[in-house]
């Protein structure tokens, strides 16, 4: 499914077995990550925004 987001804690889960995107802990950092993603998309003129 390419329409779902994934987020992994590579320090504690280097094999990327547990998607933490929908956890309360991830909710704390997601706004900043989304902002960074948007800024990079704009910088590189990414057509998929």
TIMIVO-72040 format. One record per residue (C-alpha): residue number from 0; residue in three letters; x, y, z. Coordinates in Angstrom, 2 decimals, always signed. Each point is the difference from the previous one (the first is absolute). Layout:
BEGIN
NUM,ala,X,Y,Z
...
//
This chain:
BEGIN
0,unk,+0.00,+0.00,+0.00
1,unk,+1.78,+3.14,-1.17
2,unk,-2.51,+2.34,+1.61
3,unk,+1.01,-0.70,+3.59
4,unk,+2.77,+1.71,+1.93
5,unk,+2.75,-1.85,+1.81
6,unk,+2.39,+1.14,+2.71
7,unk,+2.64,-2.12,+1.68
8,unk,+2.28,+0.47,+2.99
9,unk,+3.22,-1.15,-1.65
10,unk,+1.95,+0.08,+3.26
11,unk,-2.34,-2.42,+1.79
12,unk,-1.41,-1.78,-3.06
13,unk,+2.77,-0.14,-2.64
14,unk,-1.82,-2.72,-1.94
15,unk,-3.06,+2.25,-0.35
16,unk,-2.44,-2.56,+1.33
17,unk,-2.25,+2.34,+1.99
18,unk,-1.64,+2.97,-1.69
19,unk,-0.39,+2.68,+2.68
20,unk,-1.77,+2.55,-2.18
21,unk,-3.32,-0.28,+1.85
22,unk,+1.41,-0.05,+3.53
23,unk,-0.34,+2.83,+2.53
24,unk,+3.79,+0.32,+0.11
25,unk,+0.16,+0.61,-3.75
26,unk,-2.77,+2.59,+0.19
27,unk,+2.42,+2.23,+1.90
28,unk,+2.55,+0.14,-2.84
29,unk,-2.24,-0.38,-3.06
30,unk,-0.80,+3.70,-0.46
31,unk,+3.70,+0.85,-0.18
32,unk,+0.74,-2.91,-2.34
33,unk,-2.85,+1.02,-2.31
34,unk,+1.27,+3.58,-0.03
35,unk,+3.49,-1.20,-0.91
36,unk,-1.42,-2.21,-2.75
37,unk,-1.99,+2.88,-1.46
38,unk,+3.05,+2.29,+0.06
39,unk,+2.08,-2.59,-1.84
40,unk,-2.75,-0.55,-2.56
41,unk,-0.10,+3.71,-0.68
42,unk,+3.79,+0.31,-0.13
43,unk,+0.35,-2.81,-2.54
44,unk,-3.23,+0.85,-1.85
45,unk,-1.40,-3.44,+0.66
46,unk,-3.06,-0.49,-2.23
47,unk,-1.52,-2.44,+2.49
48,unk,-1.16,+2.25,+2.80
//
